[in-house]
Amino acid sequence: MMRQYELVERVQQYKPDANEALLNKAYVYAMQKHGQQKRASGDPYISHPLEVAAILTDMHLDESTIAVALLHDTIEDTTATRAEIDELFGEDIGRLVEGLTKIKKLDLVTKKAKQAENLRKLLLAISDDVRVLLVKLADRLHNMRTLDHMTADKRARISEETMEIYAPLAGRMGMQDMREELEELSFRHMNPEAYETVTKRLEELSKRNEGIVKKIEAELRDLLVASGLTSAYVKGRQKKPYSVFRKMQSKSLSFEQLSDVYGFRLIVEDIPSCYRALGIVHTRWRVVPGRFKDYISTPKQNDYRSLHTTIVGPSSQRIELQIRTKRMHEIAEFGIAAHTLYKDGATNADGDILSRESNAYSWLRHTIEALAEGDSPEEFLEHTKLELFQDQVFCFTPKGKLIALPRGATPIDFAYAVHTNIGDTTVGAKINGRIMPLVTRLANGDEVDIIRSGVQVPPAAWEEIVVTGKARAAIRRATRMAIRKQYAGLGHRILERTFNRAGKIFSREAMKPALHRLGQKDVEDAIAAVGRGEMSSLDVLRAVYPDHQDERVTVKPSGDDGWFNVRSAAGMIFKIPGKTKAGHDGGHSEIDADADIGPIRGLSGNVDVKFAPTGAVPGDRIVGIMDQGNGITIYPIQSPSLQRFDDQPDRWIDVRWDLDEANKSRFMARIMVNGLNEPGTLAKVAQTVAGLDVNIRLLNTVRVAADFTEMMLEVEVWDLRQLNQLLAQMKELDCIATVRRLYE
């Protein structure tokens, strides 16, 4: 275990004026708080924060970050508090330590939701200060190095999380060395057999080609020096096991088919020397076509800059070359951590103005802002993984602005990357001047011109086409808003009718003071809740006008034997058939109608209630229509027949289902099935119906073509959920073309 003075010396080697008192104070505090705690390996717990701090000293980070590394587990695993750390070390360090503390006390349903919330919390903390990310990655790296002491299931879970989130996150931040080590350690625990096999084959290859790396290094160096690049540095290496395994998997290659197992880095003084070295190498050795990439003129999103090429080099070996400057090499090795070495506004050897906010960090902040809006934890996790994993293509707007996108992105992704409003109103796209389908996969260098419409709403199906988390989140949000707008329109009409029947004027302003009584955040949410059937319009009326006395449907004898007058809230009178309940005289208002009200709420008195010919089932949003002489008919809100009553608001009655768990009644619905005209089709349909405990009340079949038969079924179900299950399972039958519910 590293000692206190050793840690201080490591920091002072690259920062002689480091605050030694701060480092000593943090070391002593962490030692006291962790006390006798042990790790799974049996080592003192303090060894872990010390090793995390040591990893960060390799990146030459400042003493405040090293202090945070020493303290990063104190709030989570000891009696330390944020207030105590603020008092001893300052609010800046306290905020960083709290940002590294995992969520423990949230009531989350699944482990995946907990993982997502922890990631969300971490990313939001990173968006405030990138040092949180650097400490977290160092923390994960040391945990992976000591993973052998964990149980098998924990090793598998932690390795999977590292491979899916932390390794690509390190890569996105440009920290390639850390990414590679995290991937190697995860690979070893996730797939030990493959790791052992690939490692063994690489060792055998290294023995067979012993000395070849040194030989190629010498030939390349001699060539560059002879051509005038006297300070050029050449370093070769054999690729890592996971890198080799990933290439074998992605390209379906055997180990013997791999031709570029060796990679070499050529480090020169400045950018002109990079292109000069490229020309020298290409003049001397044959180039492998299609393998040249210029990340100097077009850097990656994580600030990575280099020239990449593949040649058939010395000894006829196919080798990959990366040509870069010393500063580019620093960023390639340490990524975002390399930016902490420079003050704001400083200039590097390549003439670039540096700032604490690198492109990688800017990307991270914008990704967090886009993904942190309103999605469930699982959706957030899915979108974040999408953003982390994808390689990139670079496209241009017609004005020449560069847009970096994941590989496989479409014009829809491009539109949302430019601006959410542009994505929402996209109807078409021109790629390199030609109108192309919106599902086209973009390629490097494409110029994309988005065609827009002011009235467009993004189709929900786009969610399956796009690849960026930002686009998916925006499409999902727009779909939710469009659905809410539809329900709000329906709810507004229902509320207007209810208020009119009560002699009141409905307005959004009148609803605002009553929102707290309705348990809604804003007026539109309340109106949409009425449209969805989650809240009664009468409840809204009572909330807005607490003194209003309900005047529901009333029933009185008409004077004609067997007929009763039904008076609506608006004063209209209809006649319905019925008979006086036994034991009461003819003048009593309680009657026993020809059909009982049953499970319908919103009526007073026993009126004749019937359902539309195509039925309604519990779970449907329903309304009642009063028919003179025929009682009240219940319709699902989707029924086209309701359009006939749009200009007769006094006939509309706001009703709801009133069922308890003891309900034993089935309800009728009609469905239309279009199936193949072959033996066994009807049997499969009947078997599906029976398997869901659904009853067939009526079945009619009509042959509509040589190969197809239409079947109209009247089925009896317990509720809408059971009916939807039936429709879904029928759609999966290979003998069924279409299934739909019928409405009158």
C-alpha positions in Angstrom: 0.0 0.0 0.0 1.3 3.4 -0.9 2.4 5.6 2.0 1.3 9.2 2.7 4.7 10.8 1.8 4.9 8.8 -1.4 1.6 10.2 -2.7 2.7 13.8 -1.9 6.0 13.2 -3.7 4.2 11.9 -6.8 2.1 15.1 -7.0 5.1 17.4 -6.4 7.0 15.8 -9.2 4.7 17.4 -11.8 3.4 20.3 -9.5 6.1 21.5 -7.2 3.9 24.1 -5.6 1.1 21.7 -4.7 -0.8 22.2 -1.5 0.9 19.6 0.6 -1.2 20.4 3.7 -4.4 19.7 1.8 -3.1 16.3 0.7 -2.0 15.3 4.2 -5.2 16.5 5.7 -7.3 14.5 3.2 -5.1 11.4 3.7 -5.5 11.5 7.5 -9.3 12.2 7.4 -9.9 9.3 5.0 -7.7 7.0 7.1 -9.6 7.9 10.3 -13.0 7.5 8.7 -12.4 4.2 7.0 -10.8 2.9 10.2 -10.8 -0.8 10.4 -12.9 -1.4 7.2 -11.6 -4.2 4.9 -12.0 -4.8 1.2 -13.0 -8.2 -0.2 -9.4 -9.0 -0.7 -8.7 -8.5 3.0 -6.6 -5.4 2.4 -7.4 -2.2 4.5 -10.1 -0.2 2.8 -7.9 2.9 2.7 -5.8 1.1 0.1 -8.5 1.6 -2.5 -8.8 5.5 -2.3 -5.0 5.6 -2.2 -4.7 3.6 -5.4 -7.4 5.7 -7.1 -5.4 8.8 -6.1 -2.2 7.2 -7.6 -3.9 6.5 -10.9 -4.9 10.2 -11.1 -1.3 11.3 -10.4 -0.3 9.5 -13.5 -2.6 11.9 -15.3 -0.9 14.9 -13.5 -4.1 16.1 -12.0 -4.2 18.9 -9.4 -4.1 18.4 -5.6 -7.8 19.2 -5.2 -8.7 16.3 -7.5 -6.3 14.0 -5.7 -7.9 15.0 -2.3 -11.3 14.2 -3.8 -10.0 10.7 -4.8 -8.9 10.1 -1.2 -12.3 11.2 0.1 -14.6 9.8 -2.6 -16.1 6.9 -0.5 -16.3 8.7 2.8 -19.9 10.0 2.5 -21.1 6.7 1.1 -19.3 4.2 3.3 -18.5 6.0 6.6 -20.1 8.4 9.1 -18.8 11.4 7.2 -21.3 14.0 6.0 -21.3 16.6 3.3 -21.5 19.4 5.9 -18.4 18.0 7.6 -16.4 17.8 4.4 -17.5 21.3 3.4 -16.3 22.6 6.7 -12.9 20.9 6.6 -12.0 21.0 2.9 -14.3 23.6 1.4 -17.6 23.5 -0.6 -15.9 22.7 -3.9 -14.4 19.4 -2.7 -17.6 18.6 -0.8 -19.6 19.0 -3.9 -17.3 16.7 -5.9 -17.4 14.0 -3.2 -21.2 14.1 -3.0 -21.3 13.8 -6.8 -19.4 10.5 -6.5 -21.8 9.1 -4.0 -24.2 6.5 -5.4 -27.9 6.6 -4.8 -29.0 4.3 -2.0 -32.3 5.3 -0.7 -34.5 5.6 -3.8 -37.4 3.2 -4.0 -36.6 1.8 -7.5 -38.3 -1.2 -8.9 -35.5 -2.9 -10.8 -31.7 -3.2 -10.6 -31.6 -1.7 -14.1 -33.6 1.4 -12.9 -31.2 1.7 -10.0 -28.2 1.5 -12.3 -29.8 4.1 -14.6 -30.5 6.5 -11.7 -26.9 6.2 -10.4 -25.7 6.9 -14.0 -28.0 9.9 -14.3 -26.7 11.3 -11.0 -23.1 10.7 -12.0 -23.6 12.4 -15.4 -25.3 15.4 -13.9 -22.5 15.8 -11.5 -20.0 15.5 -14.4 -21.8 18.2 -16.2 -21.0 20.6 -13.4 -17.3 19.5 -13.0 -15.4 17.1 -15.2 -13.2 16.1 -12.3 -16.0 13.9 -11.0 -15.6 11.8 -14.2 -11.9 11.5 -13.8 -12.2 10.2 -10.2 -15.0 7.9 -11.1 -13.1 6.3 -13.9 -10.0 5.9 -11.8 -12.2 4.3 -9.1 -13.7 1.9 -11.6 -10.3 1.0 -13.0 -8.9 0.1 -9.5 -12.0 -1.9 -8.7 -11.6 -3.8 -12.0 -8.0 -4.5 -11.2 -9.0 -6.1 -7.9 -12.1 -7.9 -9.2 -10.8 -11.4 -8.6 -11.7 -11.3 -5.0 -15.4 -10.8 -5.8 -18.0 -13.6 -6.2 -18.6 -14.9 -9.8 -22.0 -13.1 -10.1 -20.6 -9.8 -8.9 -17.7 -10.1 -11.3 -20.0 -10.7 -14.2 -22.3 -7.8 -13.3 -19.6 -5.3 -12.7 -17.7 -6.3 -15.8 -20.8 -6.0 -18.0 -21.5 -2.5 -16.5 -17.9 -1.5 -17.1 -18.0 -2.8 -20.7 -21.3 -1.1 -21.5 -20.9 2.2 -19.8 -17.5 3.1 -18.2 -15.1 1.9 -21.0 -17.0 3.7 -23.8 -17.4 6.7 -21.6 -13.6 6.8 -21.1 -13.3 6.4 -24.9 -15.7 9.3 -25.5 -13.6 11.4 -23.3 -10.5 10.5 -25.4 -8.9 8.5 -22.6 -7.9 5.6 -24.8 -5.4 3.9 -22.5 -7.9 3.8 -19.7 -10.6 2.5 -22.1 -8.4 -0.3 -23.4 -7.5 -1.4 -19.9 -11.1 -1.4 -18.7 -12.1 -3.4 -21.8 -9.3 -5.9 -21.3 -10.2 -6.5 -17.6 -14.0 -6.7 -18.4 -13.3 -9.1 -21.3 -11.2 -11.4 -19.0 -14.1 -11.8 -16.6 -17.0 -11.8 -19.0 -15.6 -14.3 -21.5 -12.6 -16.0 -19.8 -12.4 -18.8 -22.4 -12.2 -16.4 -25.3 -9.8 -14.2 -23.4 -7.5 -17.1 -22.7 -7.6 -18.4 -26.3 -6.9 -15.0 -27.9 -4.1 -14.2 -25.4 -2.5 -17.6 -26.1 -2.6 -17.1 -29.8 -1.1 -13.6 -29.5 1.7 -14.9 -27.4 2.5 -17.6 -30.0 2.4 -15.0 -32.7 4.8 -12.8 -30.8 7.3 -15.7 -30.3 7.2 -16.6 -34.0 7.7 -12.9 -35.0 10.2 -12.2 -32.2 12.0 -9.0 -33.1 9.8 -8.0 -36.0 8.3 -5.0 -34.1 11.8 -3.7 -33.3 12.9 -4.3 -36.9 9.9 -2.3 -38.3 10.5 0.5 -35.8 14.1 0.8 -36.9 13.2 0.8 -40.6 10.5 3.5 -40.2 12.8 5.7 -38.0 15.7 5.4 -40.4 13.4 6.4 -43.3 12.0 9.5 -41.5 15.4 10.6 -40.3 16.9 10.2 -43.7 14.1 12.3 -45.1 14.8 15.2 -42.7 12.4 14.4 -39.8 15.3 13.9 -37.3 13.2 14.3 -34.1 10.6 11.7 -35.2 9.7 9.1 -32.6 8.4 5.6 -33.6 6.8 3.2 -31.3 5.2 -0.1 -32.3 3.1 -2.6 -30.3 1.0 -5.7 -30.8 -2.8 -5.2 -30.5 -4.6 -6.1 -27.2 -6.7 -9.3 -26.9 -10.0 -7.5 -26.7 -9.3 -5.4 -29.8 -8.4 -8.5 -31.7 -11.4 -10.4 -30.5 -13.8 -7.6 -31.3 -12.4 -7.4 -34.9 -12.8 -11.2 -35.3 -16.4 -10.9 -34.1 -17.4 -7.9 -36.1 -15.8 -9.1 -39.4 -16.4 -12.8 -38.9 -12.7 -13.6 -39.2 -10.6 -16.4 -37.8 -7.3 -15.5 -36.0 -5.3 -16.7 -39.0 -7.2 -14.2 -41.3 -6.2 -11.2 -39.3 -3.5 -9.2 -41.2 -3.0 -6.1 -39.2 -2.1 -7.3 -35.6 0.6 -4.7 -35.3 0.2 -0.9 -34.9 2.8 1.9 -35.0 2.8 5.5 -33.8 4.9 8.1 -35.5 5.2 11.2 -33.3 6.6 14.4 -34.9 7.1 18.0 -34.0 4.2 19.8 -35.7 1.2 19.4 -38.1 3.1 20.0 -41.4 5.5 17.3 -40.3 2.5 14.9 -39.9 1.6 15.3 -43.6 5.2 15.1 -44.6 5.7 11.9 -42.7 2.6 10.5 -44.4 4.0 11.3 -47.8 7.3 9.7 -47.0 5.7 6.5 -45.8 3.3 6.3 -48.8 6.1 6.9 -51.2 8.2 4.0 -49.7 5.5 1.4 -49.1 2.3 0.3 -50.8 -0.9 1.7 -49.3 -3.9 -0.5 -48.5 -6.8 1.2 -50.3 -9.7 2.7 -48.3 -7.8 2.7 -45.0 -6.7 6.4 -44.9 -8.4 8.7 -42.4 -7.5 12.3 -41.6 -8.5 13.1 -38.0 -6.3 16.2 -38.0 -8.4 18.3 -40.4 -11.6 16.7 -39.0 -11.0 15.7 -35.3 -13.2 13.2 -33.6 -15.8 14.5 -31.1 -13.5 13.6 -28.2 -10.7 15.9 -29.5 -8.7 12.9 -30.9 -6.4 14.0 -33.8 -4.1 11.8 -35.9 -3.5 10.6 -39.4 -4.4 6.9 -39.9 -3.2 4.8 -42.7 -2.4 1.1 -43.3 0.5 0.0 -45.4 2.1 -3.2 -46.6 5.4 -2.4 -44.8 8.7 -3.9 -44.0 8.9 -7.7 -44.2 5.6 -7.6 -46.2 3.7 -7.1 -43.0 0.4 -5.2 -43.1 0.7 -2.6 -40.4 -1.5 0.3 -39.1 0.2 3.7 -38.7 -0.9 6.6 -36.6 0.9 9.9 -37.2 0.5 12.7 -34.7 2.2 15.5 -32.8 3.4 15.3 -29.2 0.3 17.3 -28.0 -2.0 15.1 -30.0 -0.4 12.1 -28.4 -1.0 13.5 -24.9 -4.7 14.0 -25.7 -4.9 10.6 -27.3 -3.5 9.0 -24.1 -5.1 11.1 -21.4 -8.1 12.6 -23.3 -10.0 15.2 -21.3 -7.5 14.9 -18.5 -4.8 16.4 -20.7 -6.7 19.7 -20.9 -6.3 20.3 -17.1 -2.6 20.9 -17.8 -3.3 24.2 -19.4 -4.9 27.4 -18.2 -7.8 29.0 -20.1 -6.7 30.7 -23.2 -3.3 29.1 -23.3 -1.9 28.0 -26.7 -0.4 24.6 -27.4 2.4 23.6 -29.8 0.0 23.1 -32.6 -1.2 26.7 -32.4 -4.7 25.7 -31.0 -6.3 27.8 -28.2 -7.1 25.5 -25.3 -9.8 25.8 -22.7 -11.0 23.8 -19.8 -14.1 22.8 -21.9 -12.8 20.4 -24.6 -15.0 19.2 -27.4 -15.5 15.9 -25.6 -16.7 17.7 -22.4 -19.0 19.9 -24.5 -20.4 16.8 -26.2 -21.0 15.2 -22.8 -22.8 18.3 -21.4 -25.1 18.6 -24.4 -25.8 14.8 -24.3 -26.8 15.1 -20.7 -29.0 18.1 -21.3 -30.8 16.2 -24.2 -31.2 12.9 -22.3 -32.1 14.1 -18.9 -35.6 15.5 -19.8 -38.5 13.4 -18.7 -37.6 9.9 -19.7 -37.9 6.9 -17.4 -34.6 5.6 -15.9 -34.5 2.6 -18.3 -35.0 4.9 -21.3 -32.2 7.2 -20.1 -29.9 4.2 -19.7 -30.7 3.0 -23.2 -30.2 6.4 -24.8 -26.9 7.0 -23.0 -25.6 3.7 -24.1 -26.5 4.5 -27.7 -24.6 7.8 -27.5 -21.5 6.2 -25.9 -21.2 3.2 -28.1 -21.5 4.6 -31.6 -18.6 5.4 -33.9 -19.0 8.5 -35.9 -19.6 10.0 -39.4 -19.1 13.6 -40.2 -21.7 15.5 -42.3 -22.2 19.1 -43.3 -25.1 21.5 -43.5 -25.6 23.5 -46.7 -23.7 26.4 -45.0 -20.7 24.2 -44.2 -21.3 23.6 -40.5 -19.9 20.2 -39.4 -22.3 17.8 -37.6 -20.8 14.7 -36.0 -23.2 11.7 -35.8 -23.1 8.1 -34.8 -22.4 5.6 -37.6 -25.6 4.5 -39.1 -27.4 7.9 -38.5 -30.1 9.1 -40.8 -31.2 12.5 -42.0 -33.7 12.5 -39.1 -30.8 12.2 -36.7 -29.0 15.0 -38.6 -32.1 17.2 -38.3 -32.4 16.7 -34.5 -28.7 17.2 -34.1 -29.0 20.7 -35.7 -32.1 21.6 -33.5 -35.0 19.9 -32.0 -37.5 22.1 -33.8 -35.9 21.2 -37.1 -36.2 17.5 -36.3 -39.9 17.8 -35.3 -40.8 19.5 -38.6 -38.7 17.4 -41.0 -40.6 15.9 -44.0 -37.7 15.2 -46.4 -34.0 15.6 -47.1 -31.6 16.3 -49.9 -28.3 14.4 -49.6 -25.6 15.9 -51.8 -28.3 17.7 -53.8 -30.5 14.7 -54.4 -33.8 14.0 -52.6 -33.3 10.8 -50.7 -35.5 8.7 -48.3 -35.3 9.7 -44.6 -34.1 6.1 -43.8 -30.9 6.6 -45.8 -27.7 5.9 -43.8 -25.4 8.9 -43.9 -21.8 8.6 -45.0 -18.7 10.7 -44.2 -18.7 14.0 -46.1 -22.4 14.0 -47.0 -24.0 17.4 -47.3 -27.6 17.2 -45.9 -30.3 19.8 -46.6 -33.4 19.2 -44.5 -36.9 19.9 -46.0 -39.4 21.1 -43.4 -43.1 21.7 -42.9 -44.7 23.9 -40.3 -47.5 21.5 -39.6 -45.5 18.3 -39.4 -45.6 16.1 -36.2 -42.8 13.4 -36.1 -44.4 9.9 -36.6 -43.9 7.6 -33.6 -42.4 5.0 -36.1 -39.4 7.3 -36.5 -38.2 6.1 -33.1 -37.3 2.7 -34.6 -35.4 4.4 -37.4 -33.1 6.9 -35.6 -29.9 5.9 -33.7 -29.2 8.9 -31.6 -30.5 9.2 -28.1 -31.4 12.9 -28.7 -33.6 12.1 -31.6 -35.3 9.2 -29.9 -36.0 11.3 -26.8 -37.4 14.1 -28.9 -39.6 11.9 -31.0 -41.0 10.2 -27.9 -41.6 13.5 -26.2 -43.3 14.9 -29.4 -45.5 11.8 -29.6 -46.5 12.1 -26.0 -47.4 15.8 -26.5 -49.4 15.0 -29.7 -51.4 12.3 -27.8 -51.9 14.7 -24.9 -53.2 17.4 -27.4 -55.7 14.9 -28.8 -57.0 14.0 -25.4 -57.0 17.6 -24.3 -59.2 18.4 -27.3 -61.7 15.7 -26.4 -61.5 16.7 -22.7 -62.2 20.3 -23.6 -65.4 19.4 -25.5 -66.6 17.2 -22.6 -66.0 19.9 -20.1 -67.7 22.5 -22.2 -70.8 20.4 -22.4 -70.8 19.5 -18.7 -70.4 23.2 -17.7 -73.1 24.3 -20.2 -75.5 21.7 -18.7 -74.9 23.1 -15.3 -75.4 26.7 -16.5 -71.7 27.6 -16.1 -69.1 28.9 -18.6 -66.0 26.7 -18.9 -62.6 28.5 -19.2 -59.0 27.5 -18.6 -58.5 30.5 -16.4 -61.4 29.3 -14.1 -59.6 26.0 -13.7 -56.3 27.3 -12.5 -57.3 28.0 -8.8 -58.7 24.5 -8.6 -55.7 22.6 -9.9 -54.5 21.7 -6.3 -57.9 20.1 -5.6 -57.7 18.1 -8.8 -54.1 16.9 -8.1 -52.8 18.2 -11.5 -49.8 20.3 -12.4 -51.3 22.5 -15.1 -54.6 23.1 -16.8 -53.7 21.1 -20.0 -52.9 18.0 -17.9 -56.2 18.3 -16.1 -58.2 18.7 -19.4 -56.2 15.7 -21.0 -57.0 13.6 -17.9 -60.7 14.2 -18.5 -60.2 13.2 -22.2 -58.5 10.0 -21.1 -61.3 9.1 -18.7 -58.9 9.4 -15.7 -61.0 12.2 -14.2 -64.7 13.0 -14.4 -65.9 16.2 -15.9 -68.3 16.5 -12.9 -65.2 16.4 -10.5 -63.8 19.3 -12.4 -67.1 21.2 -12.2 -67.3 20.6 -8.4 -63.6 21.7 -8.0 -64.2 24.9 -9.9 -67.6 25.6 -8.4 -67.6 24.0 -4.9 -71.1 25.3 -4.1 -72.7 23.9 -7.2 -75.4 21.3 -6.5 -75.3 18.4 -9.0 -78.5 18.0 -11.0 -78.0 14.6 -12.5 -80.5 12.6 -14.5 -83.8 12.3 -12.6 -86.5 9.8 -13.3 -90.3 10.3 -12.5 -93.4 8.5 -13.5 -95.0 10.1 -16.6 -98.6 9.3 -15.8 -98.8 6.8 -18.6 -98.7 3.2 -17.4 -95.3 1.7 -18.1 -93.5 4.9 -19.0 -91.4 7.3 -17.1 -90.0 10.9 -17.7 -86.2 11.3 -17.7 -85.2 14.9 -17.1 -81.6 15.9 -18.1 -79.5 18.5 -16.3 -80.4 20.9 -19.0 -84.1 20.4 -18.5 -84.9 18.3 -21.5 -87.5 15.5 -20.8 -87.5 12.1 -22.5 -89.8 9.1 -22.0 -88.4 5.7 -21.3 -90.1 2.4 -20.6 -90.1 0.9 -17.0 -92.3 -0.3 -14.1 -92.7 0.7 -10.5 -90.5 -1.3 -8.1 -92.5 -3.8 -6.0 -93.9 -2.3 -2.7 -94.0 1.3 -3.9 -96.9 3.3 -5.3 -97.0 4.7 -8.8 -95.9 8.2 -7.7 -92.5 7.0 -6.3 -89.4 8.1 -8.2 -87.5 4.9 -7.8 -88.3 2.5 -10.7 -87.1 -0.8 -12.0 -86.3 -0.2 -15.6 -86.3 -2.9 -18.3 -82.5 -3.0 -18.1 -80.6 -2.2 -14.9 -77.9 0.5 -14.8 -75.4 -2.1 -13.8 -71.7 -1.0 -13.6 -72.3 2.5 -15.0 -71.6 5.5 -12.7 -73.1 9.0 -13.4 -76.8 8.2 -13.4 -79.4 8.5 -10.6 -82.5 6.3 -10.6 -82.9 3.0 -12.4 -83.0 4.0 -16.1 -83.1 1.8 -19.1 -79.4 1.5 -20.0 -78.1 -0.4 -23.0 -74.9 -0.6 -24.9 -74.1 0.3 -28.6 -74.6 -2.7 -30.9 -70.8 -3.2 -31.2 -70.5 -3.1 -27.4 -68.3 -1.4 -24.8 -66.0 -3.0 -22.2 -64.5 -1.9 -18.9 -61.5 0.2 -19.6 -63.1 2.0 -22.6 -63.7 5.7 -22.2 -67.4 5.9 -22.5 -70.3 8.4 -22.8 -74.0 8.1 -22.6 -76.5 9.3 -25.2 -80.1 9.9 -24.1 -82.7 8.5 -26.5 -86.3 9.7 -26.2 -88.4 6.7 -25.4 -85.4 4.3 -25.4 -83.4 5.2 -22.3 -79.7 5.7 -22.4 -77.2 4.1 -24.8 -73.5 3.7 -23.8 -70.9 4.2 -26.5 -67.1 3.9 -26.5 -65.6 7.3 -27.1 -64.1 6.0 -30.4 -67.5 5.2 -31.8 -68.2 7.0 -35.2 -71.9 7.1 -34.3 -71.2 9.9 -31.7 -70.6 12.3 -34.6 -74.4 12.3 -35.1 -74.9 13.9 -31.7 -72.2 16.7 -32.0 -74.9 19.4 -32.4 -77.1 17.9 -29.5 -75.0 18.5 -26.4 -78.1 18.2 -24.1 -78.3 14.5 -24.9 -74.7 13.8 -23.7 -74.3 12.3 -20.3 -70.9 12.0 -18.6 -70.7 8.4 -17.3 -67.9 6.1 -16.1 -67.4 2.4 -15.3 -68.1 1.6 -11.6 -66.7 -1.9 -11.2 -65.1 -3.5 -8.1 -62.8 -6.4 -7.9 -65.7 -8.7 -7.3 -67.1 -8.0 -10.7 -68.2 -11.3 -12.4 -69.8 -9.8 -15.6 -68.5 -10.2 -19.1 -69.0 -7.5 -21.8 -69.5 -7.8 -25.5 -67.2 -6.5 -28.2 -67.0 -7.1 -31.9 -63.8 -7.9 -33.8 -63.2 -8.5 -37.5 -60.6 -11.1 -38.5 -59.2 -11.5 -42.0 -57.6 -14.9 -42.3 -56.4 -17.4 -44.9 -59.1 -19.6 -46.4 -57.5 -22.9 -45.5 -58.2 -25.9 -43.1 -57.3 -25.1 -39.5 -57.7 -21.3 -39.5 -61.0 -21.3 -37.6 -59.6 -23.9 -35.2 -56.6 -21.7 -34.4 -58.8 -18.7 -33.9 -61.1 -20.7 -31.5 -58.1 -22.1 -29.7 -56.7 -18.6 -29.1 -60.0 -17.4 -27.8 -60.5 -20.3 -25.5 -56.9 -20.0 -24.2 -57.6 -16.5 -22.9 -60.9 -17.5 -21.2 -62.9 -15.5 -23.7 -66.4 -16.5 -24.8 -67.6 -16.4 -28.5 -71.2 -15.2 -28.5 -71.6 -15.0 -32.3 -69.5 -15.9 -35.3 -70.2 -15.0 -39.0 -67.8 -15.9 -41.9 -67.8 -14.4 -45.4 -65.4 -15.5 -48.1 -64.0 -12.2 -49.5 -61.5 -13.7 -52.0 -60.2 -17.0 -53.2 -57.6 -17.1 -50.5 -59.2 -15.1 -47.7 -62.2 -15.3 -45.4 -63.5 -12.5 -43.1 -64.8 -13.6 -39.7 -66.9 -11.3 -37.5 -66.8 -12.4 -33.9 -68.9 -11.1 -31.0 -66.8 -12.0 -28.0 -67.5 -11.6 -24.3 -64.5 -10.4 -22.2 -63.9 -9.2 -18.7 -62.3 -5.9 -19.6 -60.2 -4.0 -22.2 -57.0 -5.5 -21.2 -58.2 -9.0 -21.9 -59.6 -7.8 -25.3 -56.3 -6.3 -26.2 -54.5 -9.5 -25.3 -56.9 -11.4 -27.6 -56.2 -9.0 -30.5 -52.4 -9.2 -30.0 -52.3 -13.0 -29.9 -54.5 -13.3 -33.0 -52.2 -10.9 -34.9 -49.3 -13.3 -34.1 -51.1 -16.3 -35.8 -49.5 -17.1 -39.1 -52.9 -17.8 -40.7 -54.2 -14.3 -39.8 -53.7 -11.3 -42.0 -55.4 -8.5 -40.0 -57.4 -8.2 -36.8 -59.3 -5.1 -35.7 -62.0 -4.1 -33.3 -65.3 -2.9 -34.7 -67.1 0.2 -33.6 -70.5 1.3 -34.7 
